[in-house]
Amino acid sequence: MSDVLPILYQDEHLVAINKPSGLLVHKSPIDKHETRFAMQMLRDQLGQWVYPIHRLDRPTSGVLLFALSSDTASKVCANWQEQAQKTYLAIVRGWAPQEVTVDHPLKERLDKIADKHAKQDKPAQEAVTKVTRLATIELENPVDRYPTSRYSLVECQPKTGRKHQLRRHLKHINHPIIGDAKHGKSIHNRFFQTAFNAHRLLLHAHRLCFNHPVTQQPLAITAPLDETMNHLLHEFGWQRAAGTTDIEAPHALG
């Protein structure tokens, strides 16, 4: 993983990077031994403080937005959930529905270390995700109990922002993301590791759309895929379905 984070967008108020898979956004008590964090790396790279607007799970790659001042961060975060449109690409097990809206409340999952002071008995919260199938493939590999194995490329648009929402919602509809050690199926994860050298969660924050907090002009920021996901899309013939036929060379391999 390079020490230089790829910048997708920058002006005097905001900066967006393409976060590699495997990189934490900031220091966390969950992993006290980790020494590399997107927030600190970007601060050192730019020579100024940065303020994260949202989060991506450690194994997820893609668009990650920071403000360059606390005032800008406050303006963006004031109505972030209502106005931000996030689009993810994921490779999942099975042939996903052509289009489905997953409306399934999620109970907050607290970490014993990071969330030790949080209220432990919160009720399940509203969680909604639109899932669209972009492409499918059937491989002549008997990975599980069937003679062939089926996989889908899906586009996910979360309407809410719950912890691990996409991973949990895709598991809920029986199409877990490949590479998801917690919510997926290990036999398929291992197949992708050995057959395609894919050792990461196959979830990428592909596009982020929102209104600029100062100019109020719409912004659409797109993050190229990394080497692993790029290779899989080429291998399966999914580049056109994903709208990634003309993307630039991958910046980093997570």
C-alpha positions in Angstrom: 0.0 0.0 0.0 1.5 3.4 -1.0 2.2 6.1 1.5 0.6 8.6 -0.9 -3.2 8.6 -0.9 -4.8 9.1 -4.4 -6.7 12.4 -4.4 -9.9 12.4 -6.4 -11.0 16.0 -5.7 -9.6 19.0 -3.9 -10.4 22.6 -3.5 -9.9 25.1 -0.6 -12.8 23.5 1.4 -12.8 19.8 0.6 -10.6 16.9 -0.4 -11.7 13.4 -1.4 -9.4 10.4 -1.6 -9.7 6.9 -3.0 -9.2 4.9 0.2 -7.5 1.5 -0.3 -9.0 -1.6 1.2 -7.4 -2.5 4.5 -6.8 1.1 5.6 -8.5 2.4 8.8 -10.0 5.9 8.5 -8.7 6.9 11.9 -7.2 5.5 15.1 -9.4 3.0 16.8 -9.3 1.1 20.1 -10.4 -1.9 18.2 -6.9 -2.3 16.6 -4.3 -0.7 18.9 -1.4 -2.1 17.0 -2.3 -0.4 13.7 0.0 2.5 12.8 -1.5 3.7 9.4 -4.7 5.7 9.2 -6.2 7.6 6.3 -6.8 10.7 8.4 -3.2 11.0 9.6 -1.7 10.0 6.3 -3.8 12.7 4.4 -3.0 15.3 7.1 0.8 14.7 6.6 0.4 14.5 2.8 -1.4 17.9 2.6 0.4 19.5 5.6 -2.8 20.6 7.3 -5.6 19.2 9.5 -8.4 17.3 7.8 -11.9 16.5 9.2 -13.6 13.2 8.1 -17.2 13.7 6.9 -18.2 10.1 6.8 -16.7 6.7 7.3 -15.8 3.6 5.3 -15.2 0.2 6.9 -11.6 -0.8 7.0 -12.0 -3.5 4.2 -14.0 -1.2 2.0 -12.3 0.8 -0.7 -13.4 4.0 -2.5 -14.5 7.6 -2.1 -13.8 9.1 1.3 -14.5 12.8 1.9 -12.7 15.2 4.3 -13.3 18.9 5.0 -10.3 21.2 5.4 -11.8 23.2 8.3 -14.1 22.5 11.2 -16.5 25.2 9.9 -16.8 23.4 6.5 -17.2 20.1 8.2 -20.1 21.4 10.3 -21.8 22.8 7.1 -21.5 19.5 5.3 -22.5 17.3 8.2 -25.6 19.4 9.0 -27.7 17.6 6.3 -25.3 15.0 5.1 -27.5 11.9 5.5 -30.4 13.6 3.7 -28.5 14.9 0.7 -25.5 12.6 0.1 -26.1 10.0 -2.6 -23.7 7.0 -2.2 -23.2 4.3 -4.8 -21.3 1.1 -4.1 -20.2 -1.8 -6.3 -20.1 -5.3 -4.8 -19.5 -8.8 -6.0 -21.9 -11.2 -4.2 -22.8 -14.9 -4.0 -25.6 -16.1 -6.2 -27.8 -14.3 -8.7 -29.2 -11.3 -6.9 -32.6 -9.9 -7.8 -32.7 -7.6 -10.7 -33.8 -4.8 -8.4 -34.9 -4.8 -4.8 -35.2 -2.3 -1.9 -34.1 -3.9 1.3 -36.1 -2.3 4.1 -34.8 -4.2 7.1 -34.1 -2.4 10.5 -30.8 -3.1 12.0 -29.9 -3.3 15.7 -26.7 -1.4 16.4 -23.8 -3.7 16.9 -21.5 -2.4 19.6 -17.9 -3.2 20.0 -16.8 -4.2 23.6 -13.8 -1.9 23.4 -14.8 1.0 21.1 -18.4 1.3 22.4 -18.0 0.3 26.0 -19.7 3.6 27.1 -22.6 3.4 24.7 -26.1 2.4 25.6 -26.3 -1.4 25.2 -30.1 -1.9 24.6 -30.9 0.4 21.7 -33.9 -0.8 19.5 -33.3 -1.7 15.9 -33.1 1.4 13.7 -34.5 2.0 10.2 -32.2 0.8 7.5 -32.9 0.9 3.7 -30.8 -0.1 0.8 -31.6 -0.2 -2.9 -29.8 -3.1 -4.7 -29.6 -3.3 -8.4 -28.1 -6.3 -10.3 -25.7 -5.2 -13.0 -24.3 -8.5 -14.2 -24.1 -12.3 -13.5 -21.8 -15.2 -14.2 -22.0 -18.9 -13.7 -18.7 -20.7 -13.2 -18.0 -24.3 -13.9 -16.6 -24.7 -10.4 -18.5 -26.8 -7.8 -17.6 -24.5 -4.8 -20.5 -25.6 -2.6 -23.0 -28.3 -3.0 -24.0 -27.4 -6.5 -22.1 -28.4 -9.7 -21.6 -24.8 -10.7 -21.2 -21.5 -8.8 -23.1 -18.3 -9.5 -22.1 -14.7 -8.7 -23.5 -11.2 -9.3 -22.1 -7.7 -9.6 -24.5 -5.4 -7.8 -24.9 -1.7 -7.3 -26.0 -0.6 -3.8 -27.4 2.7 -2.8 -27.9 3.1 1.0 -30.7 5.4 2.0 -29.6 5.3 5.7 -26.2 4.9 7.3 -26.1 2.1 9.8 -23.0 0.2 10.8 -22.1 -2.5 8.2 -25.5 -1.8 6.6 -24.6 -3.1 3.1 -22.9 -6.2 4.3 -25.8 -7.0 6.7 -28.5 -6.2 4.1 -26.9 -8.3 1.4 -26.6 -11.2 3.9 -30.2 -10.7 4.8 -31.3 -11.3 1.2 -29.0 -14.4 1.0 -26.4 -12.7 -1.3 -23.5 -12.0 1.0 -20.5 -10.0 -0.3 -17.5 -12.1 -1.4 -14.6 -11.6 1.0 -16.8 -10.8 4.0 -15.4 -12.9 6.8 -18.1 -11.9 9.2 -21.3 -11.9 7.2 -20.3 -14.1 4.2 -19.6 -17.7 3.5 -16.0 -18.9 4.0 -16.1 -21.5 1.2 -16.8 -18.9 -1.4 -14.3 -16.5 0.1 -11.6 -19.1 -0.1 -12.5 -19.9 -3.7 -11.9 -16.3 -4.7 -8.6 -16.2 -2.8 -7.2 -19.3 -4.5 -8.8 -18.9 -8.0 -8.5 -15.1 -8.4 -6.0 -14.0 -5.8 -8.8 -11.8 -4.3 -8.0 -11.4 -0.6 -10.3 -8.5 0.2 -13.9 -7.6 0.8 -15.3 -7.0 -2.7 -17.1 -3.8 -1.8 -16.1 -0.4 -3.3 -17.6 3.0 -2.7 -17.7 3.9 -6.3 -19.5 7.3 -6.5 -20.4 10.1 -4.0 -22.8 12.9 -5.0 -23.7 15.9 -2.9 -24.0 19.7 -3.0 -20.8 21.7 -2.3 -21.3 23.3 1.2 -20.0 26.7 0.0 -20.9 27.0 -3.7 -24.0 24.8 -3.5 -23.1 23.4 -6.8 -23.6 19.6 -7.3 -20.5 17.5 -7.0 -20.1 13.9 -8.3 -16.8 12.2 -7.3 -16.0 8.7 -8.7 -13.3 6.4 -7.4 -11.5 4.0 -9.8 -11.4 0.3 -8.8 -8.3 -1.2 -7.4 -6.2 -3.9 -9.0 -8.2 -6.8 -7.4 -11.7 -5.6 -8.4 -10.5 -4.4 -11.7 -9.1 -7.8 -12.5 -12.3 -9.6 -11.5 -14.4 -7.3 -13.7 -12.1 -8.0 -16.7 -12.1 -11.8 -15.9 -15.9 -11.9 -15.7 -16.5 -9.5 -18.6 -18.3 -7.0 -16.3 -16.5 -3.8 -17.2 -19.3 -2.4 -19.4 -22.0 -3.4 -16.9 -20.2 -1.5 -14.2 -19.6 1.5 -16.3 -15.9 1.2 -15.8 -14.6 0.6 -19.3 -12.7 3.8 -19.4 -11.4 4.1 -15.8 -7.9 5.1 -15.1 -5.2 2.6 -14.0 -5.8 1.5 -10.3 -4.1 3.7 -7.8 -3.5 1.2 -5.0 -3.9 -2.4 -4.1 -5.5 -3.0 -0.7 
